[in-house]
Amino acid sequence: MDELEARANRQLDGLRGFQEKLQAISVRETSADGLVTVEVDGKGALVDLRLAHGANELGAARLAEQIVATSALAAQKAYAHIAAATEEFSESFGDMLAARPGE
């Protein structure tokens, strides 16, 4: 019974670690011209926006496009981090589930 409990605790620890890794994902991206810098979380949500001096000279429409494009790129990178973490977790957790007690 102790062995079964220890195995379950290792599995729970693995799940908690995975959740913490996902929650820690954050990506910062800067536009090619350096005028727009965004940060997104692991869900792709914008959590920080910084505009460099001179960004307002782009005009409202172009500035908005640049913010959206830079945010989209950051979100793509965040999703790539999620995919990599999920793949890593799936492999290690699958091995953990497949292991027989006592291994």
N, C-alpha and C positions, 0 to 999 in steps of 0.2 A: 504494500500500500504506500509506503514511504517513497518507493521508486516511482510509482504512478503520480504521486503528488509533485515530486521534484520535476518530472517530465512536463506536467501541466504548467508548473511555474516557469520553466524555461520557455515554453511556448508563449505564455502570457508576456514574459519579458521581451520576447522577439516581436510580438505585436505592439507592445508599448514603444519599443525602440523604433519600429517602422513608423508609427504615428508621430513620434517626436521628430524623426528625420523629415517627414512630409511637412510638418508644421514649421520647420526651420528653413524651408526653401524660400529663397528670396533672390531676385535677379535685378541687377541695375544695368541699364543700357543707355548709351548716349548716342544721339543722332550723329551722322557723319560730319556735319558742320559744327558739332559741339554746342549747339544752342539749346538743345532739349535733352534733359536727363530724366529718366523715369526709373522707378523701382516698383516691381510687382511681387506679390506673394505667390505661394504655391498654387493658388487658385487662378492666377492671372489677373487678380484685382490690383488696380493702381493704389499704391500706398505712399508714394512720394513723387512729386513733380518739381523739377527745378529748371528754371529758364535762365539762360546766361544773358548777360548784358548784350543788347542788340536783337534779342529774339522778337521783340515787338515790331521791329522793322520788317519782318516777314509779311506782316499783314495777318488779319484774323483767320482767313481761310487757309492760307499756307501754313500758319503756325498750328492750327487745329489738325491739319493733315499730318504734319510732322509729329505732333504729340501722339496721334493715333497710330501711325506707322511705327514709331519707336516703342510704344506700349505693346503693340502686336508682336514685334520682334522679341521683346523681353518675355512676353507670355509664352511664345514658342519655346524659348530656352528654358523657362520654368517647367513647361510640360515635358521637355526632354529630360530634365532632372527627375521629374516624377516617374517617367517611364523607366529610367535607369534604376532608380531606387526600388520600384515595384518589381522589376525583373530580378534584381539582387535578392530582395525579400522572398519572392516566390521560390527561387531556387533553394535558399537556405531553410525556409520554413517547410518546403516540401521534403527536404532531406530530414528535417527534424521529425516530421510526421511519419515518414517511412521507417525511421529507425526503430528497431525493436527495443523494448525496455532492457536496460542493462548494457546497451552498446555505447 
